[in-house]
Amino acid sequence: VTRVKHHDHAYNQRIFDEYGNLKFAFPKHRKDVRRQSQLIHYKLGNLILTKTGYFLQTGDFFGISAGIGVPWKYCIDIDTEEDWELAEIICSTFQS
């Protein structure tokens, strides 16, 4: 897992309402938008291990979880061509 940057934190996220207006996704946490007030959040990394029996019983990968913290540069999520391009830039920056 890697720590979420403060500007990507869930409490800072907005959604469009039915009228097309932006509003806080989590309005009860509006007071926690200051990064000093936010709980530390982590995003999922690159690998998930689960016990087959647990998954077959529950359909859930995320029972009791543990994580290993890694630097953000190793947690690049590539879903689109733009993600790939960004990953190439980041990787070329960190090459020796």
N, C-alpha and C positions, 0 to 999 in steps of 0.2 A: 504494500500500500504506500501511497505517498500523500503528504499533506496537501490539502486544497488551498490554493492561494486565496487571500482574503477577498479579492474582488470576484472570485468564482464561488464563494461560499453560498450555501443554500439561502441564508437569510438575506443576501443581497439580490437574489434572483427575482425577476419580474415575470408576469404573465399578462397576456391580453385578456380583458374581460369580454363579455358578449357585445359590448359597444365599440370595441377596438381601442379602449383605453388601457394604458399600462398600470398595473398595480402590483404590490408586493405579493409574491407567491405564498409567503408565510407572514401575514400581517401581525400576528400576535408577537412576533420576534422583531418588529420594526425597531424597537429600542436597542436591539442587539446588533444593529448594522455596523456600528463602530467596531473595527477589528479587535480592539482591546477588550470588547465585551463578548466576543463570539467564542463559543465552544470550539475546540479544534476539531475539524472534520478531515476525514481521509477519503481518498477515492481508491477504488479497487485497482489492483495492479494487474499483473500479466498472467497469473496462474492461480487456479482454484483446485483444491484437493478436497474430496468428500468421500465418506464411506458409502459404498454402493447400497448397502442395506438401508441406511438412513434415507438416502435419496429415493429408493424405491418405495419406502413406507410413506414418505412425506411429500415427495416431489420438490423438495427444497434443497438447494445447494448450500445454504447459509445458516446452518444450525448454530451450534456453538462455534464461534469463529476466533481465529488468531491471525495475526498478520506480522509481517516483517517489513519494517520501514525501509524504503529505498529512495534515492534521489529522484526527483521528477524527471530527469533526462532519461531514466530507464523505464518510465511508465507512459510512453507515447502510445496513444490509442489511435490506430489507423483504420478508419472506416470509409474514408473518401479519398479521392485523388488529391484533394487539397491537404488532407492529413498526411499523405505520403510525401508530398512536396515539402511540407513543414518538417517532417521527420528527417528528410534528407539534409535540409539546412541545419537542423539541430545536430545531427550526427557529424556532419562535416566540420562543424564548429568545435566539437569536442575531440576530434581526431588529433593525434600528436604528430 
